[in-house]
């Protein structure tokens, strides 16, 4: 019964927030326009998970700005990310440094996203997709074990490994509060508990282009 009540509450919250994205399976929606009304927290628009900002993360008009030189990040303990084999993660960002974590889950083997080693992007653990960039770049990324889309372009799927160094906290913008800090602007982070189809991914991509007016 508790599970059913949570699901009903989730659907009611989705309906009330006028979510423009594909809604089925959406379990985390952190939005740069709808950040929530709790100062110093980025509030999930689905179930109200609160990600606490550390070291001066800036909340701007439609995004959050991170400065790696100040070790800025967000942390949360309540959200349970889907396993890497069961979900999709979508990220909209502008980066200014090429080695960072965007989302690291509190439990090993759950879905995550970051860039590591010479502009390589990955969706769960190890670098899998090459995204060559020079300087600041806008990016929309949709990754699951079914599909890889980078700025609307489909890449071949690769098998991922398990991330084994989770420490019981969800992090945005770093690993374990002290490594691989993100530097740049983060517009939106969405996590689904299922694979999105190609059509759904491209639909969300078009919405992000329009909402955030990014050249992606």
Short mmCIF file of the C-alpha atoms (twelve columns), coordinates in Angstrom:
data_MODEL
# 
_entry.id   MODEL 
# 
loop_
_atom_site.group_PDB 
_atom_site.id 
_atom_site.type_symbol 
_atom_site.label_atom_id 
_atom_site.label_alt_id 
_atom_site.label_comp_id 
_atom_site.label_asym_id 
_atom_site.label_seq_id 
_atom_site.Cartn_x 
_atom_site.Cartn_y 
_atom_site.Cartn_z 
_atom_site.pdbx_PDB_model_num 
ATOM 1   C CA . UNK A 1   0.000  0.000  0.000   1 
ATOM 2   C CA . UNK A 2   2.825  2.418  0.796   1 
ATOM 3   C CA . UNK A 3   4.278  1.840  -2.659  1 
ATOM 4   C CA . UNK A 4   0.917  2.539  -4.287  1 
ATOM 5   C CA . UNK A 5   0.494  5.764  -2.306  1 
ATOM 6   C CA . UNK A 6   3.969  6.925  -3.309  1 
ATOM 7   C CA . UNK A 7   3.222  6.219  -6.955  1 
ATOM 8   C CA . UNK A 8   -0.069 8.144  -6.800  1 
ATOM 9   C CA . UNK A 9   1.670  11.062 -5.078  1 
ATOM 10  C CA . UNK A 10  4.371  11.032 -7.765  1 
ATOM 11  C CA . UNK A 11  1.822  11.167 -10.579 1 
ATOM 12  C CA . UNK A 12  -0.112 13.975 -8.851  1 
ATOM 13  C CA . UNK A 13  3.105  15.966 -8.476  1 
ATOM 14  C CA . UNK A 14  3.958  15.449 -12.150 1 
ATOM 15  C CA . UNK A 15  0.525  16.642 -13.212 1 
ATOM 16  C CA . UNK A 16  0.752  19.707 -10.991 1 
ATOM 17  C CA . UNK A 17  4.202  20.769 -12.224 1 
ATOM 18  C CA . UNK A 18  3.208  20.805 -15.908 1 
ATOM 19  C CA . UNK A 19  6.198  18.678 -16.850 1 
ATOM 20  C CA . UNK A 20  7.009  19.197 -20.554 1 
ATOM 21  C CA . UNK A 21  9.137  16.045 -20.845 1 
ATOM 22  C CA . UNK A 22  8.257  12.394 -21.341 1 
ATOM 23  C CA . UNK A 23  6.726  11.482 -17.991 1 
ATOM 24  C CA . UNK A 24  6.453  7.693  -17.924 1 
ATOM 25  C CA . UNK A 25  9.239  6.344  -15.743 1 
ATOM 26  C CA . UNK A 26  10.564 9.799  -14.777 1 
ATOM 27  C CA . UNK A 27  11.819 9.450  -11.188 1 
ATOM 28  C CA . UNK A 28  14.104 12.493 -10.852 1 
ATOM 29  C CA . UNK A 29  13.696 15.891 -12.526 1 
ATOM 30  C CA . UNK A 30  16.106 18.611 -11.443 1 
ATOM 31  C CA . UNK A 31  15.359 21.685 -13.507 1 
ATOM 32  C CA . UNK A 32  17.262 24.960 -13.810 1 
ATOM 33  C CA . UNK A 33  14.039 26.926 -14.294 1 
ATOM 34  C CA . UNK A 34  12.042 25.146 -11.586 1 
ATOM 35  C CA . UNK A 35  14.676 24.886 -8.833  1 
ATOM 36  C CA . UNK A 36  12.206 24.798 -5.951  1 
ATOM 37  C CA . UNK A 37  11.613 27.382 -3.254  1 
ATOM 38  C CA . UNK A 38  14.018 26.198 -0.556  1 
ATOM 39  C CA . UNK A 39  17.108 28.400 -0.434  1 
ATOM 40  C CA . UNK A 40  20.360 26.542 -0.986  1 
ATOM 41  C CA . UNK A 41  18.684 23.390 -2.314  1 
ATOM 42  C CA . UNK A 42  17.943 22.081 -5.801  1 
ATOM 43  C CA . UNK A 43  14.562 20.412 -5.359  1 
ATOM 44  C CA . UNK A 44  13.431 17.490 -7.494  1 
ATOM 45  C CA . UNK A 45  10.116 18.247 -9.208  1 
ATOM 46  C CA . UNK A 46  8.877  14.630 -9.038  1 
ATOM 47  C CA . UNK A 47  9.125  13.510 -5.425  1 
ATOM 48  C CA . UNK A 48  10.671 16.488 -3.688  1 
ATOM 49  C CA . UNK A 49  14.175 15.102 -3.149  1 
ATOM 50  C CA . UNK A 50  16.372 17.944 -1.910  1 
ATOM 51  C CA . UNK A 51  19.957 18.291 -3.093  1 
ATOM 52  C CA . UNK A 52  21.879 20.569 -0.746  1 
ATOM 53  C CA . UNK A 53  24.369 22.990 -2.307  1 
ATOM 54  C CA . UNK A 54  27.871 23.229 -0.855  1 
ATOM 55  C CA . UNK A 55  30.609 25.844 -1.190  1 
ATOM 56  C CA . UNK A 56  28.629 28.473 -3.027  1 
ATOM 57  C CA . UNK A 57  26.955 26.814 -6.033  1 
ATOM 58  C CA . UNK A 58  25.168 29.658 -7.842  1 
ATOM 59  C CA . UNK A 59  21.473 29.459 -8.724  1 
ATOM 60  C CA . UNK A 60  20.982 31.526 -11.888 1 
ATOM 61  C CA . UNK A 61  17.900 32.275 -13.993 1 
ATOM 62  C CA . UNK A 62  17.702 28.893 -15.749 1 
ATOM 63  C CA . UNK A 63  20.712 26.923 -14.534 1 
ATOM 64  C CA . UNK A 64  23.136 26.234 -11.701 1 
ATOM 65  C CA . UNK A 65  26.759 27.337 -12.053 1 
ATOM 66  C CA . UNK A 66  29.616 25.299 -10.584 1 
ATOM 67  C CA . UNK A 67  33.226 26.388 -10.063 1 
ATOM 68  C CA . UNK A 68  35.629 23.474 -9.643  1 
ATOM 69  C CA . UNK A 69  38.270 25.727 -8.053  1 
ATOM 70  C CA . UNK A 70  35.851 26.214 -5.140  1 
ATOM 71  C CA . UNK A 71  34.986 22.489 -4.856  1 
ATOM 72  C CA . UNK A 72  31.279 23.164 -5.343  1 
ATOM 73  C CA . UNK A 73  28.736 20.332 -5.398  1 
ATOM 74  C CA . UNK A 74  25.301 19.157 -4.234  1 
ATOM 75  C CA . UNK A 75  24.487 16.155 -2.054  1 
ATOM 76  C CA . UNK A 76  21.395 14.119 -1.216  1 
ATOM 77  C CA . UNK A 77  20.666 10.877 0.644   1 
ATOM 78  C CA . UNK A 78  16.982 10.221 -0.088  1 
ATOM 79  C CA . UNK A 79  16.910 9.474  -3.826  1 
ATOM 80  C CA . UNK A 80  17.289 5.850  -4.928  1 
ATOM 81  C CA . UNK A 81  18.703 5.786  -8.456  1 
ATOM 82  C CA . UNK A 82  17.742 2.912  -10.760 1 
ATOM 83  C CA . UNK A 83  20.323 0.260  -11.575 1 
ATOM 84  C CA . UNK A 84  22.527 0.991  -14.577 1 
ATOM 85  C CA . UNK A 85  20.784 -1.773 -16.546 1 
ATOM 86  C CA . UNK A 86  17.303 -0.372 -15.910 1 
ATOM 87  C CA . UNK A 87  17.370 3.361  -16.466 1 
ATOM 88  C CA . UNK A 88  18.122 6.376  -18.627 1 
ATOM 89  C CA . UNK A 89  19.939 9.534  -17.524 1 
ATOM 90  C CA . UNK A 90  19.607 12.807 -19.422 1 
ATOM 91  C CA . UNK A 91  21.814 15.843 -18.804 1 
ATOM 92  C CA . UNK A 92  21.811 19.367 -20.243 1 
ATOM 93  C CA . UNK A 93  24.983 21.323 -19.521 1 
ATOM 94  C CA . UNK A 94  27.672 23.735 -20.615 1 
ATOM 95  C CA . UNK A 95  31.106 22.662 -19.413 1 
ATOM 96  C CA . UNK A 96  34.405 24.505 -19.138 1 
ATOM 97  C CA . UNK A 97  36.595 21.644 -17.905 1 
ATOM 98  C CA . UNK A 98  36.744 18.137 -19.310 1 
ATOM 99  C CA . UNK A 99  37.081 15.829 -16.302 1 
ATOM 100 C CA . UNK A 100 34.152 15.717 -13.916 1 
ATOM 101 C CA . UNK A 101 31.199 13.917 -12.393 1 
ATOM 102 C CA . UNK A 102 27.651 15.196 -12.954 1 
ATOM 103 C CA . UNK A 103 25.719 12.544 -11.041 1 
ATOM 104 C CA . UNK A 104 27.161 9.862  -8.797  1 
ATOM 105 C CA . UNK A 105 24.695 7.545  -7.004  1 
ATOM 106 C CA . UNK A 106 24.830 6.473  -3.403  1 
ATOM 107 C CA . UNK A 107 24.772 2.757  -4.284  1 
ATOM 108 C CA . UNK A 108 27.285 0.974  -6.504  1 
ATOM 109 C CA . UNK A 109 25.983 -0.138 -9.885  1 
ATOM 110 C CA . UNK A 110 23.292 2.517  -10.212 1 
ATOM 111 C CA . UNK A 111 23.093 4.879  -13.144 1 
ATOM 112 C CA . UNK A 112 25.350 7.927  -13.242 1 
ATOM 113 C CA . UNK A 113 27.043 10.347 -15.634 1 
ATOM 114 C CA . UNK A 114 30.376 12.106 -16.002 1 
ATOM 115 C CA . UNK A 115 33.275 12.864 -18.328 1 
ATOM 116 C CA . UNK A 116 36.695 11.467 -17.736 1 
ATOM 117 C CA . UNK A 117 40.045 11.350 -19.536 1 
ATOM 118 C CA . UNK A 118 40.388 13.441 -22.678 1 
ATOM 119 C CA . UNK A 119 36.750 14.388 -23.288 1 
ATOM 120 C CA . UNK A 120 35.343 10.869 -23.039 1 
ATOM 121 C CA . UNK A 121 31.736 10.663 -21.886 1 
ATOM 122 C CA . UNK A 122 30.225 7.752  -20.021 1 
ATOM 123 C CA . UNK A 123 26.848 6.889  -18.604 1 
ATOM 124 C CA . UNK A 124 27.645 4.529  -15.806 1 
ATOM 125 C CA . UNK A 125 31.295 3.974  -15.046 1 
ATOM 126 C CA . UNK A 126 34.032 3.766  -17.626 1 
ATOM 127 C CA . UNK A 127 34.570 6.108  -20.598 1 
ATOM 128 C CA . UNK A 128 32.544 4.800  -23.522 1 
ATOM 129 C CA . UNK A 129 31.625 7.589  -25.921 1 
ATOM 130 C CA . UNK A 130 33.984 10.153 -27.392 1 
ATOM 131 C CA . UNK A 131 32.725 13.731 -27.459 1 
ATOM 132 C CA . UNK A 132 35.483 15.967 -28.768 1 
ATOM 133 C CA . UNK A 133 35.166 19.509 -27.503 1 
ATOM 134 C CA . UNK A 134 37.257 22.639 -27.552 1 
ATOM 135 C CA . UNK A 135 36.554 25.101 -24.763 1 
ATOM 136 C CA . UNK A 136 33.019 25.759 -23.602 1 
ATOM 137 C CA . UNK A 137 30.327 23.629 -25.199 1 
ATOM 138 C CA . UNK A 138 26.592 23.152 -24.789 1 
ATOM 139 C CA . UNK A 139 25.561 19.550 -24.525 1 
ATOM 140 C CA . UNK A 140 22.455 17.366 -24.333 1 
ATOM 141 C CA . UNK A 141 23.160 13.777 -23.430 1 
ATOM 142 C CA . UNK A 142 20.759 10.846 -23.115 1 
ATOM 143 C CA . UNK A 143 22.365 7.589  -22.014 1 
ATOM 144 C CA . UNK A 144 21.028 4.152  -21.142 1 
ATOM 145 C CA . UNK A 145 22.216 0.617  -21.769 1 
ATOM 146 C CA . UNK A 146 19.942 0.670  -24.822 1 
ATOM 147 C CA . UNK A 147 20.953 3.945  -26.477 1 
ATOM 148 C CA . UNK A 148 23.563 6.700  -26.433 1 
ATOM 149 C CA . UNK A 149 22.518 10.080 -27.804 1 
ATOM 150 C CA . UNK A 150 24.796 13.108 -27.759 1 
ATOM 151 C CA . UNK A 151 23.273 16.347 -29.052 1 
ATOM 152 C CA . UNK A 152 20.649 14.380 -30.949 1 
ATOM 153 C CA . UNK A 153 23.150 12.027 -32.599 1 
ATOM 154 C CA . UNK A 154 22.918 8.298  -31.890 1 
ATOM 155 C CA . UNK A 155 26.052 6.358  -30.985 1 
ATOM 156 C CA . UNK A 156 26.554 2.629  -30.646 1 
ATOM 157 C CA . UNK A 157 25.757 1.115  -27.267 1 
ATOM 158 C CA . UNK A 158 28.653 -0.233 -25.218 1 
ATOM 159 C CA . UNK A 159 28.624 -2.487 -22.183 1 
ATOM 160 C CA . UNK A 160 29.332 -0.735 -18.891 1 
ATOM 161 C CA . UNK A 161 31.057 -1.834 -15.728 1 
ATOM 162 C CA . UNK A 162 29.890 -1.497 -12.136 1 
ATOM 163 C CA . UNK A 163 30.935 1.585  -10.169 1 
ATOM 164 C CA . UNK A 164 32.190 0.202  -6.902  1 
ATOM 165 C CA . UNK A 165 33.215 3.286  -4.910  1 
ATOM 166 C CA . UNK A 166 29.825 4.720  -3.892  1 
ATOM 167 C CA . UNK A 167 29.737 5.968  -0.293  1 
ATOM 168 C CA . UNK A 168 26.023 6.166  0.572   1 
ATOM 169 C CA . UNK A 169 25.405 9.708  -0.733  1 
ATOM 170 C CA . UNK A 170 24.149 10.996 -4.085  1 
ATOM 171 C CA . UNK A 171 26.426 13.681 -5.506  1 
ATOM 172 C CA . UNK A 172 25.932 16.246 -8.241  1 
ATOM 173 C CA . UNK A 173 29.075 17.921 -9.491  1 
ATOM 174 C CA . UNK A 174 31.707 15.694 -7.918  1 
ATOM 175 C CA . UNK A 175 32.638 12.255 -6.623  1 
ATOM 176 C CA . UNK A 176 32.348 11.729 -2.871  1 
ATOM 177 C CA . UNK A 177 32.542 15.450 -2.170  1 
ATOM 178 C CA . UNK A 178 36.217 15.746 -3.013  1 
ATOM 179 C CA . UNK A 179 37.080 14.592 -6.550  1 
ATOM 180 C CA . UNK A 180 36.251 15.305 -10.206 1 
ATOM 181 C CA . UNK A 181 34.421 18.570 -9.547  1 
ATOM 182 C CA . UNK A 182 32.270 19.947 -12.345 1 
ATOM 183 C CA . UNK A 183 32.951 23.424 -13.726 1 
ATOM 184 C CA . UNK A 184 30.254 24.994 -15.855 1 
ATOM 185 C CA . UNK A 185 26.472 25.408 -16.066 1 
ATOM 186 C CA . UNK A 186 23.972 22.628 -15.374 1 
ATOM 187 C CA . UNK A 187 20.518 23.253 -16.833 1 
ATOM 188 C CA . UNK A 188 18.666 20.012 -16.288 1 
ATOM 189 C CA . UNK A 189 19.177 16.491 -14.955 1 
ATOM 190 C CA . UNK A 190 16.574 13.777 -15.485 1 
ATOM 191 C CA . UNK A 191 16.614 10.121 -14.511 1 
ATOM 192 C CA . UNK A 192 14.152 7.472  -15.707 1 
ATOM 193 C CA . UNK A 193 13.640 3.980  -14.329 1 
ATOM 194 C CA . UNK A 194 13.348 2.559  -17.855 1 
ATOM 195 C CA . UNK A 195 14.950 2.883  -21.256 1 
ATOM 196 C CA . UNK A 196 13.580 5.743  -23.318 1 
ATOM 197 C CA . UNK A 197 12.897 5.017  -26.969 1 
ATOM 198 C CA . UNK A 198 14.717 6.907  -29.700 1 
ATOM 199 C CA . UNK A 199 11.573 8.911  -30.404 1 
ATOM 200 C CA . UNK A 200 11.216 9.853  -26.733 1 
ATOM 201 C CA . UNK A 201 14.862 10.879 -26.480 1 
ATOM 202 C CA . UNK A 202 14.591 13.161 -29.496 1 
ATOM 203 C CA . UNK A 203 11.360 14.622 -28.128 1 
ATOM 204 C CA . UNK A 204 13.076 15.570 -24.868 1 
ATOM 205 C CA . UNK A 205 16.027 16.917 -26.851 1 
ATOM 206 C CA . UNK A 206 13.776 19.286 -28.799 1 
ATOM 207 C CA . UNK A 207 12.140 20.483 -25.577 1 
ATOM 208 C CA . UNK A 208 15.521 21.223 -23.994 1 
ATOM 209 C CA . UNK A 209 16.658 23.171 -27.027 1 
ATOM 210 C CA . UNK A 210 13.583 25.354 -26.807 1 
ATOM 211 C CA . UNK A 211 13.372 25.765 -23.021 1 
ATOM 212 C CA . UNK A 212 17.031 26.627 -22.455 1 
ATOM 213 C CA . UNK A 213 17.795 28.284 -25.810 1 
ATOM 214 C CA . UNK A 214 21.074 26.384 -26.203 1 
ATOM 215 C CA . UNK A 215 23.020 25.777 -29.394 1 
ATOM 216 C CA . UNK A 216 22.974 22.011 -29.050 1 
# 
